[in-house]
Amino acid sequence: MPEAEAVGPLIQSGTLANRPVAGIVNSYYWATDVQMLYRDNGVIWEPVAHGNLGGVTFGQHHAHYYKYLKTYPFDSSGLNLLTLDTAGRAFLAPLEVPFRCTLDRLVAIWADVTAGNVRMGLYVNNTVAVNTPVGGALVVETASVAKTGTYRTQEITISNIVVDPGFYFLAIMSDETTSRCPMCWSPFLQQSIMIGAIYDRFGGYGPFTNPCPALAAYDEVPDQAARIASIP
């Protein structure tokens, strides 16, 4: 009777985008572009080890850990609140996208809300030298939806959109004047070219102006986020 041959685990390699669908328990995949080893648990691929990161960016390597991209910079001075104090005023905050990804939600972060509606949108960074959305296209926007939540996030569906690495500007607009968001505020934000901004929409609350109109600098910006659906 012939001896049984030992069969080791299935090991494959390639780019993260070419990784096959999970389903073969204890098979492994080496993602050459992010230098990460994954194990198939029968349902999903689990990251188990990483290799030499030479030539691999931070964003590429850590992409699988991300679920949300948050507005930038962060408030380090404790919890401050910003009132969306003018109906139809768009508040814009810089957002860094460190790697190519697909977004499927824009996320309002509320401290407290008053009954009413909210819209969110995403503008491109139109001039790299000075980092401004003025004149830039509106990449995507949400429908007008009722505000919900106190000290919680509100995820608002958008059509899936692929964004490339770079700076963008998240925008939020309310149809009433008392709802509040946690706020980014710091000397860095005031002194940096990556500063928040506002514009008042002609006609009041409604769809965002496209392309982005002239802005007024505003050193207080509401915390907002975008949800990642997939990478890349």
Secondary structure as UniProt FT lines:
FT   STRAND          11..14
FT   HELIX           16..18
FT   TURN            25..26
FT   STRAND          28..31
FT   TURN            32..35
FT   STRAND          36..40
FT   STRAND          45..50
FT   TURN            54..55
FT   HELIX           58..62
FT   HELIX           63..65
FT   STRAND          68..71
FT   STRAND          81..83
FT   TURN            87..88
FT   STRAND          89..97
FT   STRAND          101..110
FT   STRAND          117..124
FT   TURN            128..130
FT   TURN            134..135
FT   STRAND          138..141
FT   STRAND          145..146
FT   STRAND          152..163
FT   STRAND          166..174
FT   STRAND          180..184
FT   HELIX           187..191
FT   STRAND          197..200
FT   TURN            202..203
FT   STRAND          216..217
FT   STRAND          221..222
FT   STRAND          224..230
//
